[in-house]
Amino acid sequence: MKTVPTELAAHLSGEATTTCHCWKVTLRDGSVLGFTEHDEPLHFGGVAYLAASGFQASESDSETGLAASSGEVAGGFSNEAVSEADLASGRYDGARVELYLVNWSAPEAQHMLLKVREIGEVTRSGGAFKAELRSFAHRLSQPQGRIYGRRCDAALGDDRCGATLAGFQASGTVLAVDGQGRITVGGLGGFAEGFFRQGKLRFDSGANVGVSFDLDDHASQNGVTTLTFWLPLEIAPQPGDGFTVTAGCDKSFATCKAKFGNHLNFRGFPHMPGADFAYSYVTSRTQHDGGALFS
């Protein structure tokens, strides 16, 4: 049960009210943005809430118990509030959204937190967007724990992996752009072809600065090095953009040992019997002494 602040409760019980909604958005990088549906900017709790931002509640549903609730917030793109470039680059993915009911005539003293959500799927159409707002209960439906598999389930360089990435990263510069899925780069001539395949690239300058993208391929031919992205980029990079690229890992035991020398930390089960063994049957020609399958 929510407790309505005394002053706000008194205002709501009056004959006329001056209320509106405000959204406080905390991005994964720690940046805090404020938006309001009111026609004038508001300020409370140390956050400025921008008016005329295009933000408005679209639809919402609430569930009881541990069922995940959801809703939508809709709006239009503007340079001062939400840009299409920011949404396309994933800057708002997973952001925390706090929805407030506010008396716009006395926002600092009369505001109440209604709900906390997390931005999920974002769709864009023309000059507008819709962002799904998920309750934190949706995380309960996410797969948890580990599964038995031959490949490693750790992320390269994380605490479970333990690999030091200092020798597996390089800086480079975009020389040419082939559409939105492939770039010709400089600065990687000292690396063998395929070294950065299935790696990650983070732009250090340009329109995509600070955003990381997955790589599909790393090719080198006649002294020309190209990197192909796993998915086309919404915002094409430009010649001169700088980046930092991290080597790729295909999660196999062989790569972990030969490329990274990190096989003692391998987080998979490389010797797990495959389907051919699981579906095999006993014959007089096979040995069944309870011994190890791999030595």
TADA-V431250 format. One line per field, one symbol per residue. ss: DSSP state (A for helix, B for strand, O for the rest). phi: phi as a letter, one per 40 degrees, with the letter a starting at -180 (. if undefined). burial: + if it has 16 or more other C-alpha atoms within 10 Angstrom, else -. Layout:
ss->???
phi->???
burial->???
This chain:
ss->OOOOOAAAAAAAOOOOOOBBBBBBBBOOOOOBBBBBOOOOOBBBOOBBBBOOOOOBBBBBBOOOOOOOOBBBBBBBOOOOOOOAAAAAOOOOOOOBBBBBBBBOOOOOOOBBBBBBBBBBBBBBBOOBBBBBBBOAAAAAAOOOOOOOOOOOOOOOOOOOOOOOOAAABBBBBBBBBBOOOBBBBBOOOOOOOOOOOOOBBBBOOOOOOOOBBBBBBBBBBOOBBBBBBOOOOOOOOOOOOBBBBBOOOOOOAAAAAAOOOOAAAOOOOOOOOOAAAAOOOOOOOOOOOOOOOOO
phi->.cbcddcccccccccbbbbabbbbbbcccgcbbbbacccbcbaaggbcbccfcgcacbaaabbcgccccaaabbabcaccbbcccccccgcccgccbbbbcbcccacccbaaccabbbcbcbbbagbbabbcbbccccccccdbgbbcacccbccdgccccgcccdcbbababccabbgbbabcbbhbccbcdgcbcgcbbbcbagcbdgbbbcbcabbaafgbbbbbccbdccbccbdhccabbbdcbcgccccdcccbfbccbdbbbcbcdcccccccbcbccbcbbgcccbb
burial->-------+--+-------+++++++++-----++++++--++-----+++++++++-----------++++++++++---++-+-++++--+++++++++++++-++-+++++--+++++-+-+---+++++++++-------------+++++-+----+-+----+-++++++++---++++++-+----+++++++++++++-++--++++++++++----++++++--+--+++--+++-+++++-+++--+---+-++--+++++-------------------------
